Amino acid sequence: MKKIIACGCSLTYGGNWSVKTNKFSGFPGYADKLGNILESEVINLSRPASSNYCIVKQIEHAISFNPNLVIFNMTTPVRIEYMLDGKTLNKRPSINNFNYAEYTNSYTEKFSGELNSTTITNAFARKNGNHENTSDVADFIVKYLNAEILSDYSRLFILGAIRELEKNKIPYVCVNFSDIFKEEELNDINHISIFWRTMSKDYPGIEDPYHFSEQGHKYLADRLYQYIKDNNILL
């Protein structure tokens, strides 16, 4: 059976976050639905709240499977990585160093490491709530970080990951939910572009202003299938 690896954040993981309960409820995302259309096995390495750096680490791991196709999304650049309390890291990180404890499946259950990632706004919320000891993260953001620099970091991360996919002759399609790249910069990259706010408006989630419904994931799966077919991206 052909093998598809999915990488990304919650937008690829599939599901809705309830503003009432502050809990994330998963459902089969667009990658799983694409797998059904293509009669392929899907290994979903995506993780809610992943930064673009974390997504690149997922892609790096995906290459080791020698898959027929890698599907990945680009997310907001304003996400950062931080060490979990009491943890240390003294080597180059891999996907194994990211904590998947809340979002495991049969492929990611062993990933329960030292690193987490969050949005900048969550870092501030956690500072105010004294949660997960992110006050120093929030203070660092205010003093040192710039949104344009963060966006450029992410652009370079993604370009590096695409280079590795192409070097290993692995077909891929990027789902561009963000504005990290100008559209003309994507001419030589296999991609479909649709802003996440557009998806959440056209296919609103239940009690969730940030994600889109399962019907939206079906729309994306159909659009990806058509793109793969039209561009002869062979599996």
N, CA, C and O of each residue as an XYZ file, in Angstrom:
940
protein
N       0.840     -1.194      0.000
C       0.000      0.000      0.000
C       0.879      1.250      0.000
O       1.909      1.306      0.673
N       0.450      2.243     -0.767
C       1.191      3.498     -0.796
C       1.080      4.223      0.540
O       0.112      4.050      1.280
N       2.100      5.044      0.835
C       2.216      5.660      2.156
C       2.272      7.179      2.036
O       3.098      7.730      1.309
N       1.380      7.841      2.763
C       1.361      9.302      2.846
C       1.721      9.704      4.272
O       1.168      9.165      5.231
N       2.652     10.652      4.411
C       2.986     11.207      5.727
C       2.417     12.616      5.813
O       2.643     13.437      4.924
N       1.686     12.892      6.873
C       1.119     14.224      7.099
C       1.877     14.917      8.231
O       2.110     14.328      9.287
N       2.254     16.158      8.001
C       2.989     16.955      8.986
C       2.296     18.307      9.134
O       1.760     18.853      8.169
N       2.315     18.833     10.348
C       1.702     20.146     10.520
C       1.273     20.409     11.950
O       1.749     19.774     12.892
N       0.367     21.357     12.087
C      -0.177     21.737     13.388
C      -1.603     21.199     13.490
O      -1.938     20.219     12.824
N      -2.439     21.818     14.304
C      -3.816     21.351     14.487
C      -4.618     21.404     13.197
O      -5.588     20.663     13.039
N      -4.223     22.273     12.274
C      -4.955     22.390     11.014
C      -4.804     21.136     10.163
O      -5.656     20.851      9.322
N      -3.727     20.384     10.376
C      -3.544     19.099      9.693
C      -3.956     17.939     10.590
O      -4.443     16.918     10.106
N      -3.761     18.095     11.896
C      -4.174     17.063     12.845
C      -5.664     16.763     12.700
O      -6.081     15.605     12.709
N      -6.455     17.822     12.566
C      -7.905     17.679     12.415
C      -8.618     17.781     13.741
O      -8.311     17.039     14.675
N      -9.581     18.705     13.836
C     -10.353     18.839     15.052
C     -10.730     20.274     15.339
O     -10.363     21.189     14.602
N     -11.461     20.460     16.412
C     -11.901     21.781     16.848
C     -11.545     21.994     18.311
O     -11.558     21.067     19.120
N     -11.225     23.245     18.624
C     -10.941     23.650     19.991
C     -12.139     24.426     20.517
O     -12.564     25.404     19.903
N     -12.683     23.997     21.645
C     -13.855     24.649     22.214
C     -13.437     25.822     23.096
O     -12.653     25.657     24.031
N     -13.970     27.013     22.789
C     -13.675     28.176     23.622
C     -14.369     28.059     24.982
O     -13.990     28.746     25.931
N     -15.386     27.191     25.080
C     -16.113     27.026     26.340
C     -15.383     26.089     27.295
O     -15.298     26.358     28.494
N     -14.858     24.994     26.764
C     -14.220     23.988     27.619
C     -12.697     24.054     27.583
O     -12.027     23.427     28.404
N     -12.140     24.825     26.619
C     -10.690     24.905     26.430
C     -10.084     23.526     26.159
O      -8.974     23.228     26.599
N     -10.821     22.700     25.436
C     -10.351     21.367     25.078
C     -10.403     21.185     23.564
O     -11.244     21.765     22.877
N      -9.487     20.368     23.067
C      -9.402     20.098     21.631
C      -9.983     18.719     21.362
O      -9.573     17.732     21.973
N     -10.939     18.659     20.442
C     -11.574     17.394     20.062
C     -11.205     17.068     18.625
O     -11.532     17.821     17.708
N     -10.525     15.949     18.428
C     -10.048     15.598     17.099
C     -11.076     14.868     16.260
O     -12.002     14.249     16.783
N     -10.901     14.949     14.958
C     -11.651     14.144     13.986
C     -10.743     13.919     12.780
O      -9.731     14.609     12.651
N     -11.066     12.982     11.897
C     -10.190     12.724     10.742
C     -10.001     13.981      9.901
O     -10.966     14.562      9.404
N      -8.734     14.396      9.748
C      -8.413     15.609      9.008
C      -8.263     15.368      7.515
O      -8.493     14.263      7.024
N      -7.874     16.419      6.800
C      -7.821     16.340      5.345
C      -6.827     15.303      4.846
O      -7.042     14.706      3.791
N      -5.736     15.075      5.587
C      -4.751     14.076      5.151
C      -5.354     12.672      5.192
O      -5.149     11.873      4.279
N      -6.098     12.381      6.257
C      -6.753     11.075      6.350
C      -7.801     10.911      5.246
O      -7.948      9.831      4.674
N      -8.514     11.978      4.959
C      -9.535     11.906      3.905
C      -8.885     11.756      2.532
O      -9.412     11.051      1.672
N      -7.740     12.416      2.319
C      -7.000     12.243      1.073
C      -6.513     10.800      0.950
O      -6.546     10.217     -0.133
N      -6.060     10.229      2.069
C      -5.628      8.838      2.059
C      -6.735      7.901      1.628
O      -6.486      6.931      0.913
N      -7.966      8.183      2.059
C      -9.095      7.355      1.644
C      -9.329      7.463      0.142
O      -9.599      6.466     -0.527
N      -9.222      8.680     -0.378
C      -9.423      8.879     -1.822
C      -8.364      8.129     -2.614
O      -8.671      7.516     -3.637
N      -7.112      8.174     -2.147
C      -5.994      7.571     -2.875
C      -5.717      6.123     -2.454
O      -4.772      5.496     -2.932
N      -6.557      5.606     -1.552
C      -6.409      4.236     -1.060
C      -4.982      4.002     -0.556
O      -4.321      3.036     -0.936
N      -4.532      4.909      0.305
C      -3.167      4.892      0.815
C      -3.172      4.900      2.349
O      -4.105      5.401      2.977
N      -2.122      4.342      2.930
C      -1.913      4.440      4.365
C      -1.481      5.867      4.705
O      -0.670      6.456      3.991
N      -2.013      6.416      5.779
C      -1.644      7.751      6.220
C      -0.992      7.668      7.598
O      -1.577      7.123      8.534
N       0.212      8.207      7.720
C       0.885      8.348      9.005
C       0.856      9.829      9.353
O       1.495     10.643      8.686
N       0.121     10.171     10.387
C      -0.075     11.580     10.727
C       0.861     11.966     11.875
O       0.655     11.566     13.021
N       1.889     12.750     11.548
C       2.864     13.221     12.532
C       2.542     14.618     13.046
O       3.295     15.175     13.845
N       1.436     15.184     12.596
C       1.113     16.557     12.987
C       0.771     16.630     14.471
O       0.448     15.628     15.109
N       0.852     17.847     14.995
C       0.670     18.064     16.427
C       0.080     19.442     16.652
O       0.667     20.430     16.209
N      -1.068     19.550     17.331
C      -1.626     20.868     17.625
C      -0.616     21.767     18.324
O       0.160     21.314     19.165
N      -0.638     23.033     17.967
C       0.244     24.089     18.499
C       1.671     23.975     17.990
O       2.558     24.648     18.516
N       1.923     23.144     16.982
C       3.273     23.051     16.438
C       3.709     24.377     15.835
O       2.934     25.062     15.167
N       4.950     24.719     16.082
C       5.596     25.836     15.392
C       6.063     25.345     14.026
O       6.032     24.144     13.754
N       6.491     26.254     13.178
C       7.038     25.830     11.886
C       8.335     25.038     12.069
O       8.642     24.156     11.267
N       9.090     25.348     13.115
C      10.284     24.554     13.408
C       9.900     23.117     13.751
O      10.525     22.173     13.268
N       8.883     22.952     14.577
C       8.408     21.614     14.915
C       7.910     20.875     13.668
O       8.150     19.678     13.516
N       7.223     21.587     12.787
C       6.725     20.968     11.553
C       7.887     20.501     10.682
O       7.823     19.429     10.079
N       8.945     21.301     10.615
C      10.129     20.899      9.849
C      10.758     19.646     10.455
O      11.239     18.785      9.718
N      10.763     19.530     11.776
C      11.274     18.323     12.421
C      10.400     17.113     12.082
O      10.903     15.998     11.944
N       9.102     17.337     11.950
C       8.205     16.262     11.510
C       8.567     15.814     10.090
O       8.623     14.618      9.802
N       8.811     16.791      9.208
C       9.184     16.471      7.831
C      10.502     15.713      7.793
O      10.653     14.752      7.037
N      11.458     16.150      8.614
C      12.743     15.470      8.699
C      12.540     13.997      9.069
O      13.187     13.115      8.505
N      11.646     13.740     10.012
C      11.346     12.359     10.405
C      10.585     11.630      9.300
O      10.811     10.443      9.066
N       9.688     12.340      8.625
C       8.891     11.717      7.560
C       9.775     11.141      6.462
O       9.456     10.097      5.893
N      10.877     11.808      6.161
C      11.776     11.354      5.097
C      12.298      9.956      5.389
O      12.548      9.180      4.467
N      12.462      9.632      6.665
C      13.006      8.321      7.029
C      12.062      7.176      6.661
O      12.492      6.025      6.586
N      10.786      7.478      6.431
C       9.832      6.454      6.027
C       9.899      6.158      4.521
O       9.302      5.192      4.048
N      10.629      6.998      3.773
C      10.661      6.896      2.311
C       9.236      6.799      1.744
O       8.906      5.847      1.037
N       8.410      7.781      2.059
C       6.993      7.703      1.675
C       6.774      8.013      0.195
O       7.666      8.487     -0.508
N       5.551      7.728     -0.245
C       5.164      8.078     -1.608
C       4.772      9.543     -1.727
O       4.812     10.117     -2.815
N       4.393     10.147     -0.606
C       3.952     11.545     -0.620
C       4.032     12.114      0.785
O       3.698     11.434      1.755
N       4.477     13.364      0.898
C       4.420     14.112      2.159
C       3.501     15.309      1.962
O       3.677     16.101      1.037
N       2.530     15.425      2.838
C       1.631     16.581      2.874
C       1.948     17.355      4.150
O       2.005     16.765      5.229
N       2.153     18.659      4.041
C       2.416     19.433      5.256
C       1.820     20.818      5.140
O       1.636     21.342      4.041
N       1.521     21.406      6.284
C       1.022     22.775      6.279
C       2.051     23.727      6.868
O       2.859     23.343      7.715
N       2.013     24.952      6.418
C       2.734     26.050      7.069
C       1.768     26.728      8.031
O       0.599     26.940      7.709
N       2.264     27.059      9.201
C       1.415     27.668     10.212
C       1.875     29.089     10.512
O       2.810     29.595      9.891
N       1.222     29.713     11.452
C       1.591     31.075     11.844
C       3.043     31.118     12.321
O       3.485     30.201     13.013
N       3.783     32.150     11.971
C       5.179     32.238     12.427
C       5.322     32.667     13.882
O       6.422     32.616     14.432
N       4.237     33.086     14.512
C       4.339     33.591     15.879
C       4.103     32.471     16.893
O       3.318     32.607     17.831
N       4.799     31.378     16.675
C       4.845     30.285     17.650
C       6.300     30.034     18.009
O       7.191     30.173     17.171
N       6.527     29.673     19.230
C       7.884     29.487     19.722
C       7.987     28.161     20.474
O       6.989     27.602     20.928
N       9.221     27.677     20.591
C       9.485     26.456     21.336
C      10.001     26.833     22.728
O      10.644     27.868     22.905
N       9.711     25.990     23.697
C      10.257     26.215     25.034
C      10.433     24.870     25.731
O       9.757     23.892     25.414
N      11.357     24.848     26.685
C      11.634     23.643     27.449
C      10.556     23.426     28.502
O      10.113     24.376     29.146
N      10.135     22.186     28.676
C       9.223     21.855     29.749
C       9.958     21.938     31.091
O      11.173     21.754     31.160
N       9.208     22.213     32.137
C       9.802     22.371     33.466
C      10.628     21.140     33.845
O      10.186     20.002     33.688
N      11.823     21.393     34.341
C      12.662     20.320     34.826
C      13.376     19.515     33.760
O      14.082     18.557     34.074
N      13.197     19.900     32.481
C      13.810     19.160     31.380
C      15.049     19.890     30.879
O      15.160     21.108     31.016
N      15.971     19.145     30.302
C      17.154     19.718     29.675
C      17.346     19.088     28.310
O      16.804     18.021     28.021
N      18.123     19.758     27.474
C      18.396     19.265     26.130
C      19.830     19.636     25.781
O      20.196     20.811     25.817
N      20.643     18.642     25.444
C      22.052     18.914     25.166
C      22.510     18.302     23.844
O      23.681     17.961     23.678
N      21.572     18.169     22.908
C      21.906     17.658     21.585
C      20.956     18.283     20.573
O      19.978     18.931     20.945
N      21.246     18.085     19.301
C      20.370     18.616     18.257
C      18.988     17.972     18.382
O      18.887     16.746     18.417
N      17.922     18.775     18.450
C      16.587     18.195     18.648
C      16.122     17.387     17.429
O      16.543     17.627     16.297
N      15.250     16.438     17.701
C      14.539     15.698     16.666
C      13.072     15.682     17.056
O      12.693     16.251     18.080
N      12.256     15.043     16.258
C      10.833     14.953     16.593
C      10.633     14.266     17.941
O       9.660     14.543     18.642
N      11.556     13.367     18.307
C      11.441     12.646     19.574
C      11.503     13.572     20.780
O      11.046     13.211     21.865
N      12.065     14.763     20.598
C      12.203     15.700     21.711
C      10.973     16.574     21.915
O      10.919     17.356     22.864
N       9.985     16.449     21.032
C       8.751     17.227     21.201
C       7.722     16.402     21.953
O       7.600     15.194     21.749
N       6.989     17.073     22.820
C       6.030     16.387     23.671
C       4.695     16.217     22.936
O       4.031     17.194     22.589
N       4.325     14.976     22.712
C       3.065     14.635     22.049
C       2.048     14.048     23.022
O       1.044     13.482     22.591
N       2.286     14.171     24.315
C       1.508     13.424     25.306
C      -0.002     13.590     25.151
O      -0.752     12.636     25.358
N      -0.454     14.790     24.789
C      -1.895     15.031     24.696
C      -2.469     14.644     23.340
O      -3.689     14.589     23.183
N      -1.618     14.378     22.363
C      -2.107     14.185     20.992
C      -1.457     12.963     20.344
O      -0.937     13.046     19.231
N      -1.490     11.850     21.034
C      -0.790     10.680     20.527
C      -1.641      9.885     19.548
O      -2.871      9.907     19.593
N      -0.947      9.186     18.669
C      -1.553      8.107     17.901
C      -0.522      6.987     17.865
O       0.509      7.079     18.531
N      -0.780      5.940     17.105
C       0.111      4.779     17.134
C       1.515      5.101     16.636
O       2.448      4.338     16.888
N       1.678      6.223     15.931
C       2.988      6.601     15.403
C       3.715      7.603     16.291
O       4.940      7.711     16.228
N       2.975      8.334     17.116
C       3.595      9.417     17.891
C       3.588      9.164     19.393
O       4.046     10.013     20.157
N       3.079      8.018     19.832
C       2.947      7.782     21.263
C       4.284      7.761     21.992
O       4.326      7.986     23.202
N       5.382      7.494     21.277
C       6.697      7.452     21.916
C       7.338      8.839     22.027
O       8.379      8.984     22.668
N       6.726      9.864     21.408
C       7.309     11.203     21.431
C       6.790     11.963     22.653
O       5.708     12.547     22.603
N       7.533     11.960     23.717
C       7.097     12.631     24.945
C       8.286     13.318     25.593
O       8.582     13.113     26.770
N       8.956     14.132     24.802
C      10.241     14.675     25.204
C      10.214     15.979     25.953
O       9.281     16.278     26.698
N      11.271     16.758     25.736
C      11.568     17.917     26.560
C      10.954     19.222     26.062
O      10.885     20.201     26.806
N      10.507     19.239     24.803
C      10.109     20.486     24.160
C       8.605     20.585     23.955
O       7.921     19.597     23.689
N       8.120     21.799     24.086
C       6.747     22.110     23.713
C       6.795     23.347     22.829
O       7.829     24.010     22.742
N       5.699     23.657     22.181
C       5.614     24.898     21.409
C       4.259     25.528     21.669
O       3.292     24.839     21.993
N       4.198     26.831     21.525
C       2.967     27.551     21.797
C       2.966     28.849     21.006
O       4.000     29.278     20.493
N       1.789     29.472     20.910
C       1.727     30.796     20.288
C       2.241     31.832     21.281
O       2.244     31.605     22.491
N       2.667     32.952     20.757
C       3.142     34.035     21.626
C       2.034     34.488     22.574
O       2.302     34.770     23.742
N       0.807     34.560     22.093
C      -0.296     34.986     22.963
C      -0.496     34.010     24.110
O      -0.816     34.427     25.223
N      -0.315     32.716     23.861
C      -0.445     31.739     24.945
C       0.668     31.902     25.969
O       0.458     31.684     27.162
N       1.844     32.282     25.504
C       2.945     32.510     26.444
C       2.568     33.605     27.440
O       2.846     33.491     28.634
N       1.932     34.666     26.940
C       1.522     35.747     27.834
C       0.384     35.300     28.750
O       0.359     35.641     29.932
N      -0.557     34.532     28.193
C      -1.671     34.052     29.018
C      -1.165     33.150     30.134
O      -1.645     33.214     31.266
N      -0.191     32.311     29.802
C       0.352     31.414     30.815
C       1.170     32.173     31.857
O       1.225     31.787     33.024
N       1.808     33.266     31.409
C       2.528     34.101     32.384
C       1.541     34.657     33.411
O       1.782     34.596     34.616
N       0.429     35.197     32.916
C      -0.537     35.805     33.816
C      -1.206     34.775     34.716
O      -1.578     35.072     35.851
N      -1.355     33.549     34.189
C      -1.969     32.495     34.984
C      -0.965     31.645     35.733
O      -1.331     30.672     36.392
N       0.314     32.017     35.629
C       1.393     31.269     36.290
C       1.357     29.798     35.886
O       1.496     28.909     36.726
N       1.170     29.554     34.591
C       1.025     28.198     34.072
C       2.257     27.807     33.271
O       2.718     28.575     32.427
N       2.793     26.621     33.527
C       3.921     26.051     32.789
C       5.157     26.962     32.800
O       6.044     26.824     31.957
N       5.203     27.867     33.735
C       6.401     28.698     33.929
C       6.886     29.348     32.639
O       8.063     29.242     32.296
N       5.992     30.017     31.926
C       6.383     30.672     30.676
C       6.553     32.176     30.837
O       6.619     32.890     29.836
N       6.625     32.673     32.058
C       6.781     34.113     32.248
C       8.083     34.607     31.630
O       8.121     35.691     31.047
N       9.158     33.815     31.754
C      10.427     34.246     31.178
C      10.367     34.232     29.653
O      11.029     35.038     29.000
N       9.573     33.319     29.080
C       9.377     33.293     27.629
C       8.687     34.576     27.178
O       9.119     35.217     26.221
N       7.619     34.943     27.871
C       6.882     36.161     27.520
C       7.769     37.397     27.635
O       7.720     38.276     26.774
N       8.577     37.472     28.686
C       9.464     38.624     28.855
C      10.498     38.705     27.726
O      10.820     39.792     27.247
N      11.009     37.554     27.311
C      11.975     37.512     26.214
C      11.342     38.011     24.916
O      11.972     38.743     24.152
N      10.094     37.611     24.674
C       9.389     38.025     23.458
C       9.281     39.547     23.390
O       9.578     40.155     22.361
N       8.854     40.153     24.495
C       8.674     41.606     24.520
C       9.987     42.328     24.236
O      10.015     43.322     23.511
N      11.053     41.826     24.804
C      12.318     42.536     24.740
C      13.061     42.315     23.424
O      13.711     43.233     22.924
N      12.973     41.094     22.851
C      13.890     40.750     21.772
C      13.258     40.372     20.431
O      13.894     40.560     19.394
N      12.050     39.856     20.416
C      11.556     39.271     19.180
C      10.774     40.259     18.314
O      10.126     41.176     18.818
N      10.852     40.047     17.005
C      10.184     40.881     16.017
C       9.395     39.972     15.086
O       9.901     38.937     14.652
N       8.160     40.350     14.776
C       7.287     39.483     13.983
C       7.855     39.197     12.593
O       7.719     38.085     12.082
N       8.492     40.198     11.983
C       9.048     39.987     10.641
C      10.230     39.017     10.669
O      10.412     38.223      9.746
N      11.025     39.087     11.726
C      12.143     38.152     11.863
C      11.612     36.738     12.082
O      12.123     35.787     11.490
N      10.594     36.592     12.925
C       9.995     35.276     13.148
C       9.451     34.703     11.844
O       9.603     33.511     11.575
N       8.822     35.545     11.042
C       8.291     35.095      9.758
C       9.413     34.630      8.827
O       9.266     33.638      8.113
N      10.530     35.352      8.844
C      11.645     34.970      7.984
C      12.304     33.687      8.469
O      12.727     32.862      7.659
N      12.395     33.510      9.795
C      12.852     32.226     10.328
C      12.038     31.089      9.703
O      12.586     30.128      9.164
N      10.712     31.233      9.796
C       9.824     30.176      9.304
C       9.996     29.949      7.806
O       9.992     28.809      7.341
N      10.148     31.037      7.056
C      10.351     30.905      5.602
C      11.585     30.058      5.312
O      11.551     29.177      4.453
N      12.665     30.325      6.026
C      13.905     29.588      5.791
C      13.799     28.145      6.273
O      14.339     27.238      5.639
N      13.105     27.925      7.390
C      12.864     26.548      7.855
C      12.176     25.728      6.762
O      12.607     24.624      6.430
N      11.095     26.294      6.208
C      10.300     25.569      5.217
C      11.102     25.331      3.943
O      11.044     24.243      3.371
N      11.844     26.332      3.495
C      12.672     26.149      2.297
C      13.696     25.030      2.499
O      13.950     24.245      1.585
N      14.277     24.961      3.683
C      15.230     23.895      3.974
C      14.577     22.528      3.943
O      15.159     21.570      3.435
N      13.365     22.430      4.486
C      12.653     21.153      4.487
C      12.296     20.716      3.059
O      12.396     19.538      2.717
N      11.883     21.675      2.242
C      11.548     21.351      0.851
C      12.791     20.879      0.105
O      12.720     19.959     -0.709
N      13.921     21.508      0.383
C      15.168     21.072     -0.249
C      15.471     19.621      0.105
O      15.891     18.848     -0.756
N      15.264     19.246      1.361
C      15.527     17.866      1.782
C      14.568     16.896      1.105
O      14.974     15.806      0.702
N      13.303     17.277      0.975
C      12.343     16.427      0.278
C      12.752     16.229     -1.178
O      12.721     15.111     -1.692
N      13.134     17.318     -1.837
C      13.523     17.225     -3.245
C      14.817     16.441     -3.411
O      14.955     15.666     -4.357
N      15.772     16.637     -2.494
C      17.029     15.897     -2.564
C      16.792     14.397     -2.450
O      17.487     13.597     -3.077
N      15.802     14.024     -1.641
C      15.485     12.613     -1.454
C      14.424     12.104     -2.433
O      13.950     10.972     -2.330
N      14.060     12.982     -3.395
C      13.112     12.612     -4.452
C      11.770     12.127     -3.880
O      11.192     11.148     -4.353
N      11.300     12.830     -2.863
C      10.023     12.503     -2.246
C       8.978     13.523     -2.695
O       9.133     14.714     -2.424
N       7.928     13.087     -3.367
C       6.868     14.020     -3.772
C       6.214     14.672     -2.552
O       6.095     14.053     -1.495
N       5.801     15.906     -2.710
C       5.210     16.629     -1.582
C       4.217     17.653     -2.092
O       4.261     18.064     -3.252
N       3.318     18.060     -1.206
C       2.471     19.223     -1.435
C       2.380     19.990     -0.122
O       2.094     19.417      0.930
N       2.626     21.281     -0.199
C       2.507     22.170      0.958
C       1.131     22.831      0.943
O       0.691     23.353     -0.082
N       0.463     22.802      2.088
C      -0.797     23.541      2.245
C      -0.453     24.835      2.972
O      -0.141     24.831      4.163
N      -0.513     25.924      2.248
C      -0.061     27.214      2.766
C      -1.230     27.958      3.403
O      -2.032     28.585      2.711
N      -1.317     27.882      4.725
C      -2.378     28.564      5.459
C      -1.964     29.956      5.926
O      -2.796     30.697      6.449
N      -0.703     30.326      5.749
C      -0.187     31.556      6.349
C       0.253     32.539      5.271
O       0.058     32.306      4.078
N       0.848     33.640      5.713
C       1.338     34.651      4.773
C       2.856     34.784      4.867
O       3.407     35.861      4.637
N       3.527     33.685      5.207
C       4.985     33.693      5.308
C       5.627     33.989      3.957
O       6.594     34.746      3.871
N       5.080     33.385      2.902
C       5.584     33.587      1.546
C       4.638     34.485      0.766
O       3.422     34.426      0.953
N       5.189     35.307     -0.096
C       4.373     35.944     -1.119
C       4.046     34.883     -2.167
O       4.834     33.967     -2.401
N       2.898     35.014     -2.785
C       2.457     33.966     -3.704
C       3.451     33.735     -4.832
O       3.646     32.597     -5.258
N       4.086     34.802     -5.322
C       5.047     34.640     -6.419
C       6.298     33.882     -5.972
O       7.013     33.328     -6.806
N       6.565     33.854     -4.674
C       7.713     33.104     -4.169
C       7.455     31.603     -4.142
O       8.371     30.811     -3.921
N       6.204     31.221     -4.367
C       5.828     29.810     -4.295
C       5.713     29.160     -5.665
O       5.274     28.015     -5.775
N       6.106     29.884     -6.714
C       5.916     29.369     -8.074
C       6.585     28.019     -8.302
O       6.057     27.185     -9.037
N       7.729     27.798     -7.685
C       8.467     26.551     -7.890
C       8.235     25.534     -6.775
O       8.963     24.547     -6.668
N       7.226     25.775     -5.953
C       6.929     24.891     -4.822
C       5.558     24.263     -5.035
O       4.595     24.962     -5.351
N       5.465     22.944     -4.864
C       4.167     22.277     -4.955
C       3.301     22.743     -3.790
O       3.631     22.480     -2.633
N       2.213     23.420     -4.076
C       1.426     23.972     -2.979
C       0.016     24.320     -3.401
O      -0.268     24.506     -4.584
N      -0.851     24.404     -2.432
C      -2.117     25.111     -2.563
C      -2.139     26.166     -1.456
O      -1.656     25.918     -0.351
N      -2.690     27.324     -1.748
C      -2.724     28.416     -0.765
C      -4.162     28.767     -0.431
O      -4.983     29.010     -1.316
N      -4.449     28.788      0.853
C      -5.728     29.297      1.340
C      -5.527     29.711      2.792
O      -5.098     28.906      3.619
N      -5.837     30.961      3.099
C      -5.569     31.482      4.435
C      -6.476     30.798      5.451
O      -7.646     30.542      5.167
N      -5.941     30.500      6.639
C      -6.718     29.754      7.630
C      -7.979     30.506      8.036
O      -8.999     29.885      8.335
N      -7.922     31.834      8.051
C      -9.120     32.597      8.416
C     -10.223     32.415      7.372
O     -11.406     32.390      7.713
N      -9.838     32.290      6.111
C     -10.827     32.037      5.059
C     -11.494     30.691      5.279
O     -12.714     30.570      5.166
N     -10.685     29.667      5.598
C     -11.254     28.343      5.857
C     -12.183     28.366      7.062
O     -13.264     27.778      7.023
N     -11.773     29.039      8.130
C     -12.610     29.053      9.335
C     -13.885     29.868      9.125
O     -14.887     29.646      9.804
N     -13.844     30.805      8.190
C     -15.050     31.571      7.862
C     -15.990     30.762      6.979
O     -17.199     30.731      7.210
N     -15.424     30.101      5.957
C     -16.255     29.332      5.022
C     -16.752     28.024      5.621
O     -17.833     27.544      5.278
N     -15.956     27.452      6.519
C     -16.310     26.173      7.144
C     -16.088     26.294      8.660
O     -15.156     25.696      9.199
N     -16.930     27.057      9.338
C     -16.672     27.350     10.760
C     -16.727     26.102     11.630
O     -17.564     25.218     11.447
N     -15.795     26.067     12.590
C     -15.798     24.986     13.567
C     -16.880     25.206     14.606
O     -17.470     26.283     14.692
N     -17.133     24.170     15.394
C     -18.128     24.260     16.458
C     -17.484     24.929     17.669
O     -16.516     24.416     18.230
N     -18.023     26.068     18.063
C     -17.499     26.826     19.207
C     -16.010     27.125     19.043
O     -15.277     27.168     20.031
N     -15.557     27.332     17.807
C     -14.125     27.455     17.559
C     -13.872     28.464     16.448
O     -14.162     28.176     15.287
N     -13.333     29.654     16.775
C     -13.063     30.659     15.749
C     -11.740     30.462     15.016
O     -11.439     31.212     14.088
N     -10.945     29.468     15.413
C      -9.598     29.322     14.887
C      -9.405     28.138     13.943
O      -8.416     28.087     13.213
N     -10.331     27.193     13.950
C     -10.209     26.003     13.120
C     -11.444     25.870     12.238
O     -12.399     26.636     12.365
N     -11.409     24.896     11.352
C     -12.544     24.705     10.451
C     -13.135     23.317     10.642
O     -12.528     22.437     11.254
N     -14.315     23.149     10.109
C     -15.105     21.950     10.365
C     -14.570     20.749      9.580
O     -13.691     20.879      8.728
N     -15.126     19.584      9.895
C     -14.748     18.376      9.164
C     -15.115     18.502      7.690
O     -14.427     17.954      6.829
N     -16.196     19.221      7.395
C     -16.556     19.468      6.004
C     -15.474     20.280      5.299
O     -15.198     20.060      4.119
N     -14.861     21.217      6.020
C     -13.743     21.969      5.459
C     -12.559     21.078      5.148
O     -11.870     21.282      4.149
N     -12.317     20.093      5.994
C     -11.233     19.144      5.735
C     -11.537     18.300      4.499
O     -10.628     17.960      3.741
N     -12.802     17.963      4.295
C     -13.163     17.233      3.081
C     -12.906     18.090      1.841
O     -12.408     17.597      0.829
N     -13.253     19.384      1.930
C     -12.980     20.303      0.825
C     -11.487     20.333      0.507
O     -11.098     20.285     -0.660
N     -10.653     20.412      1.541
C      -9.208     20.448      1.328
C      -8.700     19.149      0.711
O      -7.849     19.179     -0.179
N      -9.209     18.014      1.171
C      -8.796     16.726      0.619
C      -9.125     16.649     -0.870
O      -8.311     16.186     -1.670
N     -10.309     17.101     -1.231
C     -10.705     17.092     -2.645
C      -9.821     18.032     -3.457
O      -9.429     17.710     -4.578
N      -9.514     19.181     -2.895
C      -8.670     20.149     -3.599
C      -7.250     19.616     -3.768
O      -6.639     19.798     -4.821
N      -6.727     18.963     -2.741
C      -5.400     18.361     -2.838
C      -5.374     17.252     -3.892
O      -4.439     17.156     -4.687
N      -6.391     16.436     -3.883
C      -6.457     15.352     -4.869
C      -6.431     15.919     -6.285
O      -5.727     15.401     -7.151
N      -7.195     16.979     -6.518
C      -7.225     17.580     -7.844
C      -5.872     18.178     -8.211
O      -5.435     18.080     -9.357
N      -5.205     18.802     -7.227
C      -3.881     19.378     -7.474
C      -2.872     18.287     -7.829
O      -2.093     18.431     -8.772
N      -2.895     17.210     -7.074
C      -1.984     16.085     -7.335
C      -2.223     15.511     -8.728
O      -1.278     15.197     -9.453
N      -3.484     15.379     -9.088
C      -3.850     14.840    -10.406
C      -3.447     15.797    -11.525
O      -2.866     15.375    -12.525
N      -3.750     17.069    -11.361
C      -3.467     18.059    -12.413
C      -1.968     18.276    -12.633
O      -1.536     18.596    -13.741
N      -1.179     18.099    -11.570
C       0.255     18.389    -11.666
C       1.120     17.131    -11.760
O       2.343     17.190    -11.640
N       0.462     16.003    -11.974
C       1.182     14.729    -12.152
C       2.185     14.472    -11.046
O       3.320     14.068    -11.299
N       1.750     14.711     -9.812
C       2.584     14.405     -8.649
C       2.385     12.925     -8.358
O       1.418     12.529     -7.706
N       3.304     12.127     -8.846
C       3.136     10.680     -8.827
C       3.360     10.121     -7.434
O       4.260     10.554     -6.714
N       2.538      9.161     -7.067
C       2.685      8.458     -5.800
C       3.382      7.126     -6.033
O       3.605      6.372     -5.086
